[in-house]
Amino acid sequence: MYFIKTPFWLRLIYRSCIWRKFTEDKVLYLTFDDGPHPEATPFALEQLALFNAKASFFCIGKNVQLFPEIYAAIITAGHTVGNHTQNHMNGWENKTDHYIADIQEASKLIHSNLFRPPYGRISFAQIKALRLHPSLPQQIVMWDVLSGDFDTTITGEQCAQNVIQHAGPGSIIVFHDSAKAMDRLHIALPKVLAHFSKLGYQFKVL
C-alpha cells in the first residue's frame, strides 16, 4: 500500500522533511530515484531535454560507482543530484549508526546537500543523527506525488494519470530511473512532461 498524494498528517509527523514547495507559480519539481541506470537514466535525460525541463536525481552510491559517466551526464545537463544512500538502505530495518555510515559512504561520491531516504523510511533517531553530521546532506526531501512507476501491477498510463490528477504548483514528484520502472517510465514521463508543458508549467531543480 502507498499513497499517490501524500496526506497532510504524514507531512505533519515528519515536518522537518521537505514534502513540497509552497508557491502559486506554475512550477513542478520532478525527481528520479535509484539511478544512475544505463538505460532508464539516458531516457529520462533525453525526455527532459525535449521539454527544456530540469530535475533532481537521487542516486545510489553503488550505482554511481558502476556508471560514473551517466552520473556525470546528469550534472553536465544542469540537473541536481541527491544522496539516496550507498546501498538503497531501508532506515526502518537498520540501526542508526549503520544507516548513517551508509549515507557517509555515498556522500564520498555524491556531493549534495539533498538526501532522500529509500522507501521514504527513516526514523526520528536517524533524522537527529543526520543533523549532527553537518558534512552530510541536511535537506531531507520526500515528495508530494508518487507516480507509482515502481508498481508492476499498474500501467504506464495509470502512472501518468497519478501525476496529472494530483500534481499542482510546487509539487515534488517521484519517478524512478531503474530497471523495474522502465516499462512504465517510457509511457508516463513523456505524457506528464507534455501535459504540464501545455499548461504553462516549468520544471525546476530542487
VEXDRENSE-743687 format. One line per field, with one value per residue (C-alpha): z, x, y; residue in one letter. Coordinates in steps of 0.05 Angstrom, whole numbers. Example, Ala and Ser with C-alpha at 12.3 -4.5 7.8 and 13.67 -1.06 7.14 Angstrom:
2
z	[156 | 143] .
x	[246 | 273] .
y	[-90 | -21] .
code	[A | S] .
This chain:
206
z	[0 | -16 | -22 | -91 | -58 | 8 | 63 | 108 | 172 | 145 | 127 | 197 | 231 | 191 | 190 | 187 | 118 | 52 | 20 | -30 | -46 | -26 | -87 | -131 | -192 | -245 | -224 | -214 | -185 | -219 | -181 | -201 | -152 | -153 | -212 | -248 | -294 | -363 | -399 | -355 | -338 | -410 | -430 | -374 | -394 | -467 | -449 | -401 | -455 | -505 | -458 | -432 | -363 | -304 | -249 | -187 | -187 | -121 | -135 | -101 | -87 | -114 | -179 | -185 | -179 | -233 | -282 | -268 | -339 | -333 | -266 | -298 | -354 | -304 | -275 | -343 | -366 | -309 | -264 | -189 | -153 | -83 | -37 | -35 | 9 | -16 | -18 | -21 | 54 | 90 | 152 | 189 | 182 | 202 | 264 | 263 | 263 | 205 | 167 | 177 | 156 | 91 | 77 | 92 | 42 | -12 | 4 | -18 | -88 | -86 | -66 | -48 | 10 | -12 | 17 | 4 | 47 | 5 | 10 | 49 | 111 | 162 | 238 | 282 | 313 | 244 | 226 | 291 | 278 | 208 | 235 | 280 | 218 | 183 | 129 | 108 | 69 | 114 | 69 | 74 | 12 | 10 | -41 | -54 | -110 | -128 | -200 | -178 | -234 | -188 | -183 | -234 | -225 | -259 | -328 | -352 | -370 | -298 | -273 | -317 | -292 | -220 | -232 | -277 | -229 | -165 | -180 | -176 | -164 | -121 | -123 | -115 | -159 | -157 | -217 | -218 | -266 | -253 | -290 | -251 | -271 | -344 | -378 | -342 | -344 | -420 | -424 | -363 | -366 | -437 | -422 | -357 | -390 | -449 | -407 | -358 | -411 | -449 | -385 | -379 | -324 | -315 | -287 | -240 | -196 | -120] .
x	[0 | 24 | -5 | -5 | -17 | 20 | -32 | -28 | -20 | 42 | 74 | 57 | 90 | 154 | 150 | 226 | 227 | 213 | 149 | 132 | 149 | 99 | 85 | 28 | 73 | 66 | 128 | 138 | 197 | 209 | 254 | 283 | 305 | 352 | 398 | 441 | 418 | 448 | 380 | 330 | 373 | 393 | 319 | 299 | 353 | 330 | 258 | 275 | 317 | 260 | 218 | 275 | 259 | 305 | 300 | 334 | 364 | 371 | 427 | 450 | 525 | 538 | 504 | 547 | 608 | 581 | 561 | 603 | 595 | 519 | 524 | 569 | 518 | 464 | 505 | 530 | 458 | 444 | 404 | 417 | 436 | 420 | 443 | 399 | 447 | 503 | 462 | 389 | 383 | 316 | 321 | 267 | 305 | 375 | 407 | 421 | 497 | 496 | 447 | 489 | 552 | 517 | 499 | 570 | 596 | 551 | 570 | 641 | 614 | 551 | 567 | 499 | 460 | 398 | 380 | 321 | 312 | 298 | 224 | 215 | 232 | 275 | 268 | 267 | 332 | 364 | 340 | 370 | 436 | 439 | 432 | 493 | 536 | 538 | 583 | 526 | 464 | 417 | 356 | 314 | 269 | 206 | 150 | 81 | 61 | 84 | 77 | 75 | 122 | 155 | 88 | 88 | 12 | -6 | 6 | 48 | -16 | -41 | 26 | 17 | -53 | -30 | 14 | -33 | -92 | -54 | 4 | -1 | 43 | 103 | 92 | 153 | 140 | 175 | 195 | 247 | 305 | 311 | 303 | 240 | 205 | 229 | 166 | 121 | 171 | 174 | 100 | 88 | 145 | 132 | 58 | 70 | 121 | 75 | 13 | 42 | 83 | 19 | -10 | 49 | 87 | 162 | 203 | 258 | 311 | 306] .
y	[0 | 70 | 140 | 173 | 241 | 248 | 261 | 322 | 281 | 247 | 313 | 337 | 278 | 288 | 363 | 372 | 340 | 375 | 349 | 405 | 477 | 529 | 571 | 593 | 594 | 540 | 502 | 428 | 390 | 323 | 275 | 208 | 155 | 96 | 113 | 121 | 65 | 51 | 53 | 89 | 149 | 167 | 160 | 208 | 257 | 255 | 268 | 324 | 358 | 355 | 398 | 442 | 412 | 405 | 353 | 325 | 255 | 218 | 170 | 106 | 107 | 37 | 56 | 118 | 73 | 28 | 83 | 145 | 171 | 172 | 206 | 259 | 267 | 284 | 341 | 365 | 372 | 420 | 375 | 368 | 304 | 279 | 224 | 161 | 120 | 75 | 11 | 32 | 22 | 18 | 62 | 24 | -42 | -17 | 12 | 86 | 81 | 32 | 77 | 140 | 102 | 82 | 155 | 175 | 124 | 152 | 223 | 208 | 202 | 246 | 317 | 346 | 375 | 336 | 268 | 223 | 160 | 98 | 79 | 144 | 104 | 140 | 141 | 203 | 179 | 175 | 245 | 271 | 234 | 262 | 333 | 321 | 310 | 378 | 349 | 303 | 326 | 365 | 374 | 311 | 311 | 269 | 281 | 307 | 258 | 188 | 166 | 93 | 73 | 22 | -15 | -73 | -83 | -17 | 12 | 70 | 107 | 98 | 126 | 187 | 198 | 192 | 253 | 291 | 285 | 301 | 349 | 424 | 485 | 466 | 391 | 346 | 286 | 218 | 176 | 121 | 114 | 40 | -26 | -43 | 22 | 25 | -1 | 49 | 106 | 102 | 117 | 162 | 211 | 238 | 244 | 283 | 329 | 343 | 354 | 404 | 439 | 454 | 483 | 531 | 496 | 498 | 440 | 462 | 431 | 429] .
code	[M | Y | F | I | K | T | P | F | W | L | R | L | I | Y | R | S | C | I | W | R | K | F | T | E | D | K | V | L | Y | L | T | F | D | D | G | P | H | P | E | A | T | P | F | A | L | E | Q | L | A | L | F | N | A | K | A | S | F | F | C | I | G | K | N | V | Q | L | F | P | E | I | Y | A | A | I | I | T | A | G | H | T | V | G | N | H | T | Q | N | H | M | N | G | W | E | N | K | T | D | H | Y | I | A | D | I | Q | E | A | S | K | L | I | H | S | N | L | F | R | P | P | Y | G | R | I | S | F | A | Q | I | K | A | L | R | L | H | P | S | L | P | Q | Q | I | V | M | W | D | V | L | S | G | D | F | D | T | T | I | T | G | E | Q | C | A | Q | N | V | I | Q | H | A | G | P | G | S | I | I | V | F | H | D | S | A | K | A | M | D | R | L | H | I | A | L | P | K | V | L | A | H | F | S | K | L | G | Y | Q | F | K | V | L] .
